[in-house]
Amino acid sequence: MPQSPIPVEVDASDTAHALFSVRQHIPAGAMADTMLALPKWLPAYHAPRGPIDFIAGLKIEYDGRPVRWQRDPADPFVFHIDDEMVGKELLVTFDRLTPTENAQGRILITDDIMRLQWEGLCLYPASTPVGDIILKPSVRLPDGWSWACSLDQRDLVDGVIRFDPVDLRTLIDSPLLAGLHTSRVTLGNQVDLFVAADRTDQLPAASRQIDAHKRLIDEADVLFGRRPFERYDFLMSLSDQLSRSGLEHRSSSECGVKATYFSDWDRSTTEHDLLPHEYVHAWVGKYRVPQGNFRHGFSRMTDELMWVYEGLTQYYGHVLAARSGLISAEHTLQAFALIYTTYDTHRGRDWRPLADTDMDPIFTAREPQPWRSWQRSEDYYSEGLLIWLEADMLIRTETAGKCSLDDFMRSFFAPPQSEDLRPPSKPYDRNDIIAALDAVHSYDWTAFFAARVDEIAPRAPYAGIELGGYELTWRNRPTDWLHHDQHHHSYFDFSYSTGFKVGLGAKIIDVLWGGPGYDAGLVRGTKILAVGDRSYSHAALQDATDLAASQGDTISLTVQRFDHVRQVEITGVVGQRYPDLAPTVPEARPLDALLRPQAKPKETPHV
């Protein structure tokens, strides 16, 4: 165990070069052997995504003299130094570079905002348990910038923010957001929303927007009953320059959205479930940790139970968004319809079980895929949502509304009624989940999950929609939910008519395996030049789709891939089709009860 805390001094003031300069003193006696390591497996990424490729200028010195180091040939995150350096006080310096354009990775630093993530800013003694490694972090930010971080500030000296010493695991779990244009809003007792934006006019201003975020905290308190943290910070960036992201932490979350999240509130709808999702993770994934993600170091993890970690969180992210008013119940139903249809039409389910997609973050790194509907990709998120929707509706209907999945959430994921908020020392496994569900409502949960998670399932889970009092229907125009998502992310979805989506520059961004576009030989990256004798526009393709359906004609497209221009014919088109849900019973629908606010409205004080 280290004799004293390891100082980690970060200079983050050089935004022009988008880099962090790091200086560490490794005290005498801190190293048990000759290895230093950079964190490799990062739980929020579910993959070995430590930024080792962005470490440059590494120097290790003893008493002003350079120390020879060599990277471990079997693990590039580990650095070996000379044996005689054990027990010596070392000085470690390096630059943590960050991407300067999107093709290199996520943008972390702009002229106005930065995300500081500690996993790329400290080397640690590789053989020491991370819980025993104590660090003393400090940061210098650009002049005039405001910041937020869940670490406790010790003092501010000569422009350097110094934090209280913490163990390495806590440090990695405590990112910092800073910016020139910021605001801080109190959402509830010990819960703040810190916002950094590209411009001041993008910061939140409307009270109804803030009120919805405040209701999120109230609804989560009702759902879980007890918080697993003493205080919590939403670290939210509004930017079209800084990369968008959502990363969960125990006492904070990194929520990067488009710059227009607040300023175009009524059409940024499909981003409104991000904060609820990351907030639920404080309980699901951070307080209660699944088997595989629970390790004493950062060198190895596994990803089983992602359909719980992320799927259950995805479900309650939507549920809490609806209950708080961040997303209307109507839009949530439209989202469920689109989620079901998306995964039901992905033919990758014919060969690959959902459980196998747990591995996707490890080997796909969320890179674009040529055939997502055939390959599958982290389907445990939204197909997991459908599984938990079915489980919830089953419990509600079989108990006549006396019990629900909410009871399971409180009993399994909330801390006990004591002052101790330390996470359980033992991770949970599938048997623990099944036992806790069975305590709420007796059912063959083993077979339930085996059929939906482990086995080949030709159809996506639909029973939750049916049990909820709804059925899938089709419209000839996009729902509001889909319309808002198309506007916000600049694409148009023809998946269920012509079998593809079209993005900016009239480029096809996805093709449904086995759909009409696939049969015509279209692939992702193809550019549509013309629809019949008209240059391409979304409206032109909509008109052609309607005409083909009414007259039984084909749709003629002029397309370009690389330097080859050709004509293709789209056949078998049945008209524009967009999924929606319609009620099957006039009232007392369990799905409506699910989305209804649970927290009591707070009284407005009389003036």
C-alpha positions in Angstrom: 0.0 0.0 0.0 1.4 3.5 -0.9 3.1 5.3 2.0 1.5 8.6 1.0 -0.9 9.8 -1.7 0.4 10.0 -5.3 0.0 13.6 -6.6 -1.6 13.9 -10.0 -1.1 17.4 -11.4 -3.0 18.2 -14.6 -2.6 21.3 -16.6 -5.7 21.7 -18.8 -5.1 25.3 -19.8 -3.8 24.6 -23.3 -7.1 24.4 -25.2 -5.4 25.6 -28.4 -3.6 22.3 -28.7 -6.5 20.2 -27.1 -4.2 18.4 -24.7 -3.7 17.8 -21.0 -0.2 17.9 -19.5 0.3 15.5 -16.6 2.9 15.5 -13.8 2.9 12.7 -11.2 5.2 12.1 -8.2 5.3 8.4 -7.3 6.4 8.4 -3.6 9.1 6.1 -2.3 7.5 2.8 -1.3 4.4 3.2 -3.5 5.5 0.5 -6.0 5.7 -3.1 -5.1 7.3 -4.0 -8.4 8.5 -2.4 -11.6 5.2 -1.9 -13.4 3.1 1.2 -14.0 -0.2 0.9 -15.8 -2.9 3.1 -17.4 -6.5 2.1 -16.7 -7.6 -0.3 -19.5 -11.1 -1.6 -18.9 -13.5 1.2 -18.2 -16.9 0.0 -16.8 -19.0 2.7 -18.5 -17.5 1.8 -21.9 -17.9 -2.0 -21.3 -14.7 -2.5 -23.2 -10.9 -2.0 -22.9 -11.1 1.6 -24.2 -8.5 3.3 -22.0 -6.9 6.1 -24.1 -3.5 4.5 -24.4 -3.1 5.6 -28.0 -3.3 9.3 -26.9 -0.5 9.1 -24.4 2.7 10.9 -25.8 5.9 12.3 -24.4 6.1 9.8 -21.5 9.2 10.4 -19.3 10.0 8.8 -16.0 12.8 10.3 -13.9 14.6 9.6 -10.7 16.6 12.3 -9.0 16.6 14.3 -12.2 17.9 11.4 -14.3 15.9 9.5 -17.0 14.6 6.0 -16.1 14.4 3.5 -18.9 10.9 2.1 -19.5 9.6 -0.6 -21.8 6.0 -1.4 -22.8 4.8 -4.9 -21.9 4.6 -6.8 -25.3 1.5 -8.7 -24.1 -0.4 -5.7 -22.6 0.4 -2.2 -24.1 -1.3 -0.5 -21.1 1.6 -1.7 -18.8 5.0 -0.1 -18.6 8.1 -1.8 -17.1 10.9 0.1 -15.5 14.3 -0.9 -14.3 14.3 -3.2 -11.2 16.4 -0.9 -9.1 13.7 1.8 -9.2 11.5 -0.1 -6.8 11.3 1.9 -3.6 12.5 5.1 -5.2 10.6 8.4 -5.6 9.8 8.8 -9.3 8.7 11.8 -11.4 6.3 10.8 -14.3 5.3 13.3 -17.0 3.4 12.9 -20.2 0.8 14.6 -22.5 -2.6 13.2 -22.8 -3.6 14.2 -26.3 -7.2 14.4 -27.4 -8.8 14.2 -30.9 -8.8 17.4 -32.9 -11.4 16.1 -35.4 -14.2 13.6 -35.2 -12.4 11.0 -37.4 -9.8 10.6 -34.6 -12.4 9.9 -31.8 -14.5 11.8 -29.4 -13.8 15.5 -29.2 -13.1 16.4 -25.5 -11.7 19.9 -25.8 -12.9 22.9 -27.7 -12.3 26.7 -27.3 -15.3 26.9 -25.0 -15.8 23.4 -23.3 -13.8 20.5 -22.0 -14.4 17.1 -20.6 -11.7 15.9 -18.3 -11.6 12.1 -17.7 -9.1 10.9 -15.2 -8.6 7.4 -16.7 -6.2 9.0 -19.3 -4.4 11.2 -16.8 -2.7 8.9 -14.3 -0.4 6.0 -14.3 -0.6 3.7 -11.3 1.4 0.9 -9.6 0.1 -2.1 -11.6 0.3 -4.7 -8.8 -1.5 -2.7 -6.1 -5.3 -3.1 -5.8 -6.9 0.0 -7.1 -8.9 0.5 -4.0 -5.6 0.8 -2.0 -4.0 3.4 -4.4 -4.6 6.9 -3.0 -4.1 9.9 -5.3 -4.1 13.6 -4.7 -5.5 15.2 -7.9 -5.2 18.9 -9.0 -6.2 20.8 -12.1 -5.3 24.1 -13.7 -8.2 25.3 -16.0 -8.2 28.1 -18.5 -8.7 31.5 -16.9 -12.4 32.5 -16.4 -13.8 28.9 -16.8 -16.3 27.4 -14.5 -16.4 23.7 -13.6 -18.2 20.9 -11.9 -16.9 17.6 -10.5 -18.1 15.2 -7.8 -14.7 15.3 -6.1 -14.4 17.4 -2.9 -12.4 20.5 -3.5 -9.7 21.1 -0.8 -8.6 24.6 -1.9 -7.7 26.9 -4.8 -4.1 28.1 -4.9 -2.6 30.3 -7.7 -5.4 29.2 -10.2 -4.9 25.4 -9.4 -7.9 23.5 -8.1 -6.8 21.0 -5.5 -9.0 18.1 -4.5 -9.1 15.9 -1.4 -7.2 12.6 -1.8 -9.2 9.7 -3.1 -8.7 6.1 -4.2 -8.1 5.4 -7.8 -11.5 3.8 -8.4 -13.3 6.9 -7.1 -11.0 9.2 -9.1 -11.7 7.4 -12.4 -15.5 7.6 -11.6 -15.4 11.4 -11.0 -15.0 13.3 -14.3 -14.9 17.1 -14.6 -16.8 19.3 -17.0 -15.6 22.9 -17.5 -16.5 25.7 -19.8 -16.7 29.4 -20.6 -20.5 29.6 -21.0 -22.1 27.7 -18.1 -25.0 27.6 -15.7 -25.8 25.6 -12.6 -29.3 24.7 -11.6 -30.4 22.9 -8.4 -32.8 20.1 -9.3 -33.3 18.7 -5.9 -31.7 18.2 -2.5 -28.0 17.6 -3.2 -28.7 17.1 -7.0 -27.4 19.8 -9.4 -27.4 20.2 -13.2 -24.2 21.9 -14.4 -24.4 22.9 -18.1 -21.6 24.1 -20.4 -22.6 25.3 -23.9 -21.0 26.6 -27.1 -22.8 29.9 -26.5 -24.6 31.6 -23.7 -27.9 31.7 -25.6 -28.0 27.9 -25.6 -28.2 27.6 -21.8 -31.5 26.6 -20.2 -33.9 29.5 -19.7 -37.5 28.2 -19.8 -38.9 27.3 -16.4 -41.0 24.4 -17.9 -37.8 22.7 -19.1 -36.1 23.0 -15.7 -39.3 21.9 -13.9 -39.3 18.7 -15.9 -35.8 17.9 -14.9 -36.7 18.7 -11.3 -39.6 16.2 -11.5 -37.1 13.6 -12.7 -35.4 13.7 -9.3 -38.8 13.5 -7.5 -39.9 10.5 -9.7 -36.6 8.7 -9.1 -36.9 9.2 -5.4 -40.4 7.6 -5.4 -39.2 4.7 -7.6 -36.1 3.8 -5.6 -37.0 5.1 -2.2 -33.3 5.8 -1.3 -30.4 7.2 -3.1 -27.0 5.5 -3.3 -25.0 8.7 -3.2 -24.7 11.8 -0.9 -24.8 14.3 -3.8 -25.0 14.1 -7.5 -24.0 16.2 -10.5 -25.3 16.0 -14.1 -22.4 17.2 -16.2 -24.2 18.3 -19.3 -22.6 19.8 -22.4 -24.6 21.5 -25.1 -22.4 21.5 -28.2 -22.1 20.9 -31.9 -18.3 20.8 -31.5 -17.7 18.7 -28.4 -18.7 15.1 -29.1 -22.1 13.8 -27.8 -21.9 11.1 -25.2 -23.6 9.5 -22.2 -21.5 8.0 -19.5 -22.6 6.9 -16.1 -20.8 7.4 -12.8 -21.7 6.8 -9.2 -22.2 10.4 -8.2 -22.3 12.1 -11.6 -23.0 11.5 -15.3 -21.5 12.9 -18.5 -24.4 13.9 -20.7 -23.3 15.4 -24.1 -26.2 16.5 -26.3 -26.7 18.8 -29.3 -26.4 22.5 -28.8 -30.1 22.9 -29.4 -31.3 20.6 -26.6 -32.9 23.5 -24.7 -33.2 26.1 -27.5 -35.1 23.7 -29.8 -36.8 21.9 -26.9 -40.0 20.8 -28.6 -38.0 19.0 -31.4 -35.1 17.7 -29.3 -37.5 15.1 -27.8 -35.5 12.0 -28.6 -32.6 13.3 -26.5 -34.7 13.9 -23.4 -34.3 10.3 -22.1 -30.5 10.7 -21.8 -30.4 12.3 -18.3 -33.0 9.8 -16.9 -31.0 6.9 -18.3 -27.7 8.0 -16.8 -29.4 8.8 -13.5 -30.9 5.3 -13.2 -27.3 4.0 -13.7 -26.4 5.4 -10.2 -28.5 2.5 -8.9 -28.4 0.0 -11.8 -24.7 -0.6 -12.6 -22.9 1.7 -10.2 -24.4 0.8 -6.8 -25.4 -2.7 -7.7 -22.7 -4.1 -10.0 -23.3 -7.1 -12.3 -21.0 -10.1 -12.3 -18.2 -9.4 -14.8 -18.0 -5.7 -14.3 -17.0 -6.2 -10.6 -13.2 -6.4 -10.5 -10.4 -5.3 -8.2 -8.4 -3.7 -11.1 -8.8 -2.3 -14.5 -6.9 -4.9 -16.5 -9.8 -7.3 -17.1 -13.6 -7.3 -17.1 -16.4 -9.2 -18.9 -19.8 -8.0 -20.2 -22.4 -10.6 -19.3 -25.8 -9.3 -18.0 -25.7 -6.2 -20.2 -29.5 -6.8 -20.9 -29.8 -5.9 -17.2 -27.2 -3.3 -16.8 -28.2 -1.4 -19.9 -31.5 -2.9 -20.9 -33.2 -2.3 -17.6 -31.7 1.2 -17.4 -33.0 1.9 -21.0 -36.4 0.9 -19.9 -36.6 3.0 -16.8 -34.9 5.9 -18.6 -38.0 6.1 -20.9 -40.3 5.4 -18.0 -38.9 8.2 -15.8 -38.8 10.6 -18.8 -42.5 10.0 -19.2 -43.4 10.2 -15.5 -41.5 13.5 -15.2 -42.8 15.1 -18.4 -39.4 15.2 -20.1 -41.1 13.1 -22.8 -44.9 12.9 -23.1 -46.7 9.5 -22.6 -47.8 9.7 -26.3 -44.3 10.2 -27.6 -43.1 7.3 -25.3 -45.7 5.0 -26.8 -44.5 6.0 -30.3 -40.9 5.3 -29.2 -41.9 1.8 -28.0 -43.6 1.1 -31.4 -40.4 2.2 -33.3 -38.2 0.1 -30.9 -40.3 -3.0 -31.4 -40.4 -2.7 -35.2 -36.7 -1.9 -35.5 -35.6 -5.1 -33.7 -38.4 -7.3 -35.0 -37.3 -6.6 -38.6 -33.5 -7.1 -37.9 -32.8 -10.5 -39.5 -29.6 -10.9 -37.4 -31.9 -12.4 -34.8 -32.3 -15.4 -37.0 -28.7 -16.5 -36.2 -27.6 -14.6 -33.1 -29.1 -14.7 -29.6 -29.4 -11.4 -27.7 -26.9 -12.6 -25.0 -24.2 -12.7 -27.6 -24.6 -8.9 -28.3 -23.2 -8.4 -24.7 -19.8 -8.8 -26.4 -20.3 -6.1 -29.0 -18.6 -3.2 -27.2 -15.4 -5.2 -27.0 -15.0 -6.0 -30.7 -17.0 -3.4 -32.5 -16.0 -0.3 -30.6 -19.3 1.3 -32.0 -17.8 1.7 -35.4 -20.2 2.0 -38.3 -21.4 -1.4 -39.6 -22.2 -2.3 -43.2 -25.3 -4.4 -42.2 -26.5 -3.6 -38.7 -29.8 -5.4 -39.2 -27.9 -8.6 -40.1 -25.0 -8.3 -37.7 -26.9 -7.0 -34.7 -25.2 -4.4 -32.5 -25.6 -3.9 -28.7 -29.2 -4.9 -29.1 -29.3 -5.5 -25.3 -30.1 -1.8 -24.9 -33.5 -1.5 -26.6 -34.4 -5.1 -27.0 -33.6 -5.4 -23.4 -36.2 -2.6 -22.9 -38.8 -4.8 -24.6 -38.0 -7.7 -22.3 -38.4 -5.6 -19.2 -41.5 -4.0 -20.5 -43.0 -7.5 -20.9 -41.9 -8.5 -17.4 -43.4 -5.4 -15.9 -46.7 -5.8 -17.8 -46.9 -9.5 -16.8 -46.5 -8.7 -13.1 -49.0 -5.9 -13.3 -51.7 -7.9 -15.1 -51.2 -11.1 -13.0 -51.4 -9.2 -9.7 -54.2 -7.0 -10.9 -52.0 -3.9 -10.5 -51.0 -4.6 -6.9 -47.3 -5.2 -7.8 -45.0 -4.0 -10.6 -41.4 -4.0 -11.7 -41.1 -0.8 -9.5 -41.2 -3.1 -6.4 -38.3 -5.2 -7.8 -36.3 -2.0 -8.4 -36.8 -0.7 -4.8 -36.0 -4.1 -3.2 -33.0 -5.0 -5.4 -31.2 -1.8 -6.4 -31.8 0.7 -3.6 -29.5 0.9 -0.6 -31.0 -0.5 2.7 -32.4 1.9 5.3 -29.1 2.6 7.0 -26.5 5.3 6.9 -24.0 3.0 5.0 -24.1 3.8 1.2 -21.2 1.5 0.3 -22.1 -0.8 -2.5 -22.6 -4.5 -1.7 -19.3 -6.4 -1.7 -20.6 -9.1 -3.9 -21.8 -8.6 -7.5 -25.1 -9.9 -8.6 -25.7 -12.7 -11.1 -28.8 -13.9 -13.0 -29.9 -16.1 -10.2 -30.0 -13.1 -7.9 -32.2 -11.2 -10.4 -34.5 -14.2 -10.7 -34.8 -14.6 -7.0 -35.6 -10.9 -6.5 -38.3 -11.0 -9.2 -39.8 -14.2 -7.8 -40.1 -12.4 -4.4 -42.3 -9.8 -6.1 -44.3 -12.2 -8.2 -43.9 -16.0 -8.5 -43.2 -16.9 -12.1 -40.9 -19.1 -14.1 -38.4 -16.3 -14.7 -35.6 -18.8 -15.5 -37.5 -19.9 -18.6 -38.7 -16.4 -19.3 -35.2 -15.0 -19.7 -33.7 -18.1 -21.3 -36.2 -17.8 -24.2 -35.6 -14.1 -24.7 -31.9 -13.8 -24.0 -30.2 -17.1 -24.6 -32.1 -18.7 -27.4 -32.6 -17.7 -31.1 -35.7 -15.6 -31.1 -37.1 -15.0 -34.6 -39.4 -12.2 -33.3 -38.8 -9.3 -30.9 -40.7 -9.4 -27.6 -44.2 -8.1 -28.3 -46.2 -9.4 -25.3 -45.4 -6.3 -23.2 -47.2 -4.1 -25.7 -50.2 -6.5 -25.8 -50.4 -6.9 -22.1 -50.2 -3.2 -21.8 -53.4 -2.7 -23.7 -52.0 -1.7 -27.1 -51.2 -3.1 -30.5 -48.8 -2.2 -33.3 -50.4 -0.2 -36.1 -49.0 1.5 -39.2 -49.3 5.1 -40.4 -48.5 6.6 -43.8 -46.7 9.5 -42.2 -44.0 9.6 -39.4 -45.1 9.9 -35.8 -44.0 13.0 -33.9 -41.4 10.9 -32.2 -39.8 9.8 -35.5 -40.3 13.2 -37.0 -38.4 14.9 -34.2 -35.6 12.3 -34.3 -35.3 12.7 -38.1 -35.1 16.5 -37.7 -32.7 16.4 -34.8 -30.3 13.9 -36.4 -30.7 14.9 -40.1 -32.0 11.7 -41.8 -35.2 10.2 -43.2 -36.4 6.7 -42.4 -37.9 4.7 -45.3 -37.0 1.4 -43.6 -40.5 -0.1 -43.7 -41.3 1.0 -47.2 -38.2 1.0 -49.4 -36.0 -0.6 -46.8 -33.4 2.0 -46.2 -32.6 5.3 -44.4 -31.3 8.4 -46.1 -29.0 10.9 -44.4 -27.2 14.1 -45.3 -26.1 14.6 -48.9 -28.7 12.0 -50.0 -26.5 9.2 -48.8 -28.0 5.9 -47.7 -27.0 5.4 -44.1 -28.6 2.0 -43.4 -30.2 -0.8 -45.5 -32.5 -3.3 -44.0 -31.2 -6.8 -44.7 -33.7 -8.6 -47.0 -35.8 -5.5 -47.7 -36.7 -3.9 -51.1 -33.5 -1.8 -51.1 -31.4 -4.8 -50.3 -33.0 -6.8 -53.2 -32.2 -3.9 -55.5 -28.5 -4.1 -54.6 -28.3 -1.0 -52.5 -25.7 -0.7 -49.7 -24.8 1.8 -47.0 -22.8 4.7 -48.5 -24.6 4.8 -51.8 -25.7 8.2 -52.9 -29.2 8.7 -54.5 -28.9 11.2 -57.4 -32.5 11.0 -58.7 -35.9 9.5 -58.1 -37.4 8.9 -61.5 -36.8 12.1 -63.5 -36.5 14.3 -60.4 -33.4 15.1 -58.4 -33.3 13.4 -55.0 -35.2 14.9 -52.1 -37.0 13.2 -49.2 -40.3 14.5 -50.5 -39.6 13.1 -54.0 -39.0 9.6 -52.6 -42.1 9.9 -50.4 -44.2 10.8 -53.5 -42.7 8.0 -55.5 -43.4 5.5 -52.7 -47.1 6.6 -52.5 -47.4 6.4 -56.3 -45.8 2.9 -56.5 -48.2 1.6 -53.8 -51.3 3.0 -55.5 -50.4 2.0 -59.1 -48.3 -1.1 -58.5 -45.3 0.5 -60.2 -41.6 0.2 -59.2 -39.5 3.1 -58.0 -36.6 4.0 -60.3 -33.5 5.4 -58.6 -30.3 6.8 -60.1 -27.6 6.0 -57.6 -23.8 6.4 -57.3 -21.3 4.3 -55.4 -17.7 5.4 -55.7 -17.4 6.5 -59.3 -20.1 4.2 -60.7 -23.5 5.6 -61.6 -26.4 3.2 -62.3 -30.2 2.8 -62.4 -31.9 0.5 -59.8 -35.6 -0.5 -59.5 -37.2 -0.8 -56.1 -40.0 -3.4 -56.2 -42.5 -4.7 -53.7 -43.2 -1.3 -52.1 -46.5 -1.2 -50.2 -46.5 2.5 -49.5 -45.1 4.7 -46.7 -45.2 2.8 -43.4 -44.3 4.1 -40.0 -45.0 2.2 -36.7 -47.3 3.5 -34.0 -49.3 2.0 -31.1 -53.1 2.0 -30.8 -55.2 1.0 -27.7 -57.0 -2.3 -27.7 -59.1 -1.6 -24.6 -61.0 1.7 -23.8 -59.5 2.3 -20.4 -57.4 0.9 -17.4 -54.5 0.1 -19.7 -51.4 -1.1 -17.7 -49.1 0.7 -20.1 -50.8 4.0 -19.3 -50.5 3.3 -15.6 -46.8 2.6 -16.1 -46.1 6.1 -17.6 -48.3 8.1 -15.2 -46.5 10.4 -12.7 -46.0 8.7 -9.3 -44.6 11.6 -7.3 -47.1 14.0 -5.6 -47.1 17.4 -7.3 -45.4 20.0 -5.1 -47.6 22.9 -4.0 -46.8 26.3 -5.5 -46.4 28.8 -2.6 -48.8 31.7 -2.5 -47.3 35.1 -3.1 
